[in-house]
Amino acid sequence: MRTTNIMPIKDRRGVSTIMGTLIFVGILFTSVIPMMLVMNQADTIYVKKVKEVEVKDDERVEEDLVVYIYPGGDTEIKVRVKNQGTVSVTIVRVWINNEYNSTSELIPTGTQKDFGPFNVTDLEEGDTVEVKVVTERGNVFYSISGNLYFYEGGWSTTSVGICVIIHNPKGGEYQVYLLNGTIWSDKIYESKDKEWEDVIASTPVSVYPNLDYMVDVKKRKGVNWKSLPGSPIPTPIEYPVNGPPFIMVWIDG
């Protein structure tokens, strides 16, 4: 009698399911997850760049420079820049009419820097010199003292004066006096009521020997007027020898 061994057919569906799962997990770890990590990193970089741009825009708005010019010689001029903003500023160009001079000078807040002297060529009688400076953040600031005029082989300006700026964060009433030592005084400004914005007072002055100008800023305290700390402030006019025609004075109210 002959016997035949019958081998059972194994179910390979379970093996196929396990292999499929392993392949899927392999694809997940080798492609999908790295792709998600890259996308997440890209989003982080994007958010960082947006934040950097916002910070730069804020700093650009905070820039506040005062620019004025004065003679540096027969055909030379100097440029003085004061930083009265809340951020440090780097000057990258100084424009003299249609020509610029490249530079890279950092001006911390509350300080000033002189540029030049710059030689202005091809001058003819009655020519004017217009000055502006450009910052690294792209702002442009023009000279507040106006233009210089080339006349009879030298420089002249339309006005010589003193400008007083009172930083007034808490409000107040102010008087501003122009003094010539102890010889005389002239009130150039008085508040009509309590003021809440910064106060600006300016006056033309004469350039004569022995005029020792000072500015006295007083604030109302009850019924009395008292000089602010640091006042009176010496404001010598050195124009046209070695200084600008317009002097800026800053004081905290």
C-alpha positions in Angstrom: 0.0 0.0 0.0 1.4 3.4 -1.0 0.9 6.5 1.1 1.1 10.1 -0.1 2.2 12.9 2.2 -0.1 15.9 1.8 1.7 19.2 2.7 -0.6 21.9 3.9 -0.4 25.2 2.0 0.9 28.0 4.2 -1.1 31.3 4.3 1.4 33.9 3.0 -1.1 36.8 3.4 0.2 37.6 6.9 3.8 37.8 5.7 2.8 40.2 2.9 1.0 42.5 5.3 4.0 42.6 7.6 6.3 43.3 4.7 4.0 46.1 3.4 4.0 47.7 6.8 7.7 47.6 7.1 8.1 49.1 3.6 5.6 51.9 4.5 7.4 52.7 7.8 10.7 52.8 5.8 9.3 55.2 3.3 7.8 57.3 6.2 11.1 57.6 8.0 13.3 58.1 4.8 11.2 60.7 3.0 8.1 62.0 4.6 9.5 62.8 8.1 12.7 64.5 6.7 10.5 66.5 4.3 8.3 67.7 7.3 11.5 68.6 9.2 12.8 70.6 6.2 9.4 72.4 5.9 9.3 73.2 9.6 12.9 74.6 9.4 11.9 76.7 6.4 9.0 78.1 8.3 11.3 79.0 11.2 13.8 80.7 8.9 10.9 82.6 7.2 9.5 83.8 10.6 13.0 84.8 11.7 13.6 86.8 8.5 10.2 88.6 8.8 11.1 89.5 12.4 14.5 90.9 11.3 12.8 93.0 8.6 10.3 94.3 11.2 13.2 95.2 13.5 15.1 97.0 10.7 11.9 98.9 9.8 11.4 100.0 13.4 15.1 101.1 13.7 14.8 103.0 10.4 11.9 105.0 11.8 13.8 105.7 15.0 16.7 107.4 13.1 16.7 111.2 13.8 19.7 113.2 12.6 20.4 117.0 12.6 22.7 118.0 9.8 24.3 121.4 9.2 27.2 122.7 7.2 29.9 125.4 7.7 33.0 126.6 5.8 36.2 124.7 6.2 38.3 126.9 4.0 38.2 129.1 0.9 36.6 126.3 -1.3 36.1 123.7 1.4 33.1 122.9 3.6 32.5 120.7 6.7 29.4 118.8 7.6 28.4 118.2 11.3 25.9 115.5 12.1 24.2 115.1 15.5 22.3 111.9 16.4 19.3 112.8 18.5 17.5 109.5 17.8 17.2 106.4 20.0 19.4 104.1 17.8 23.0 104.3 16.6 23.3 105.4 13.0 26.0 104.6 10.3 26.6 107.3 7.7 27.4 105.7 4.3 27.3 108.7 2.0 27.7 112.5 2.2 26.3 114.3 -0.8 27.7 117.7 -1.9 25.4 118.9 -4.6 25.5 116.1 -7.2 28.6 114.3 -6.0 28.8 111.9 -3.1 31.6 110.9 -0.7 31.5 107.3 0.6 32.1 106.7 4.3 31.2 104.3 7.0 31.0 106.3 10.3 29.0 105.2 13.3 27.3 107.9 15.3 26.0 106.6 18.7 22.8 108.2 20.0 23.3 111.5 21.7 26.7 112.2 20.0 27.8 114.2 17.0 30.5 113.8 14.3 32.2 116.2 11.8 32.8 115.1 8.2 35.2 116.8 5.9 36.6 119.1 4.9 35.3 118.6 1.4 36.7 120.5 -1.4 34.0 122.0 -3.7 35.4 122.5 -7.2 34.3 124.6 -10.2 32.7 127.3 -8.0 31.4 130.4 -9.7 30.1 133.6 -8.1 26.6 133.0 -6.6 26.9 129.2 -6.6 25.2 127.3 -3.8 26.2 124.2 -2.0 23.5 121.7 -1.0 24.3 118.9 1.5 22.5 115.7 2.5 23.6 112.5 4.2 22.5 108.9 3.6 22.3 106.3 6.4 23.0 102.6 6.2 19.3 102.0 6.7 18.4 104.1 3.7 17.2 107.4 5.3 18.2 110.7 3.8 18.7 113.8 6.0 19.2 117.4 4.6 21.1 120.3 6.1 18.7 122.3 8.4 21.0 125.4 8.3 20.2 125.9 4.6 22.7 126.3 1.8 26.0 128.0 1.7 26.6 130.6 -1.0 29.9 131.2 -2.8 30.3 135.0 -2.9 33.4 137.2 -3.6 35.7 134.3 -3.2 34.3 133.1 0.1 31.3 131.6 1.8 28.1 133.2 3.1 24.9 132.0 4.5 21.3 133.3 4.6 21.1 133.3 8.4 23.0 132.8 11.6 21.0 131.7 14.6 20.4 129.5 17.7 17.7 126.9 17.9 16.6 125.5 21.3 14.8 122.1 21.6 13.3 121.2 24.9 12.5 117.5 25.5 9.2 117.6 27.2 7.9 114.1 28.1 6.0 115.2 31.3 4.6 118.5 30.0 5.3 122.0 31.3 5.5 125.8 30.7 8.8 127.3 29.6 10.6 130.5 29.1 13.8 130.8 26.9 16.2 133.7 27.3 19.2 134.6 25.1 22.0 136.0 27.2 25.2 137.9 26.4 27.1 137.0 29.5 25.8 139.4 32.2 25.4 142.4 29.8 21.9 141.8 28.5 19.2 139.2 28.2 16.3 138.8 25.7 13.3 136.6 26.1 12.9 134.7 22.8 10.1 132.3 23.9 7.4 131.9 26.5 4.7 129.2 26.8 1.1 130.5 26.6 -0.2 127.4 28.5 1.0 124.0 29.6 2.7 122.2 26.6 2.8 118.4 26.0 5.0 118.3 22.9 8.7 119.0 22.6 9.2 122.8 22.5 11.3 124.4 19.7 12.4 128.0 20.0 14.8 129.7 17.5 16.2 133.2 17.0 18.6 134.9 14.6 21.8 136.3 16.2 24.5 138.6 15.1 28.2 137.6 14.6 30.3 140.2 16.3 33.4 140.0 18.5 32.8 139.9 22.3 29.3 138.4 22.0 29.3 135.6 24.5 25.9 134.0 23.9 24.2 131.7 26.4 20.7 130.2 26.5 18.8 130.1 29.8 15.7 127.8 29.8 13.3 128.2 32.7 10.3 126.0 33.7 7.3 127.2 35.7 7.2 125.8 39.3 4.0 127.1 40.9 4.1 130.9 40.5 7.9 130.9 39.9 10.2 130.2 37.0 13.3 128.2 37.7 16.2 127.4 35.4 16.5 123.8 34.3 19.5 121.7 35.4 22.5 122.6 33.2 21.0 126.0 32.3 22.3 128.6 31.3 24.0 126.8 28.4 27.0 128.4 26.6 26.3 128.7 22.9 29.4 130.2 21.2 29.0 131.2 17.6 32.3 130.2 15.8 30.9 130.8 12.3 32.5 131.5 9.9 35.9 130.5 11.3 35.3 127.0 12.7 31.6 126.2 13.2 28.2 126.1 11.7 26.0 129.1 11.2 23.1 127.6 13.1 23.6 126.2 16.7 21.3 123.5 18.0 20.8 123.3 21.8 19.0 120.3 23.4 17.8 120.2 27.0 15.5 118.0 29.1 12.5 119.7 30.5 
